[in-house]
Amino acid sequence: MPHTQHERRKLLARVTRIQGQIAGVAKLLEQETHDCTAVLQTIAAARGALNALMAEVMAGHIREHVIPSDAKATPEQTDAAEQVIDIINSYLR
């Protein structure tokens, strides 16, 4: 989880934007005649935002709990952790 107030606020702002996107999907679907393209684009945007949130939380977890900054991590361990983060980011895009 976020380890500073700034990170917490940043993550909560992302969640608020995602909630707005999901509400937008519902609003589009409630319309009598809805544009399927707009619905699909809004769903894709929400999914992308949710994946970005997941990647950020996972990266923070790895950096803070797998290889904590106060631990005596070797450069190889730090590099390996960053490689895992890069793979996660690539996967979630």
FENWOKA-V637126 format. One record per pair of residues at least 24 apart in sequence whose C-alpha atoms are under 6 Angstrom apart, sorted by the first residue. I is the first residue (numbers start at 0). J is the second residue. D is the distance in Angstrom with one decimal. If there is no record, write none. Layout:
I & J & D
I & J & D
This chain:
17 & 45 & 5.8
20 & 45 & 5.7
50 & 91 & 5.5
54 & 88 & 5.8
58 & 84 & 5.6
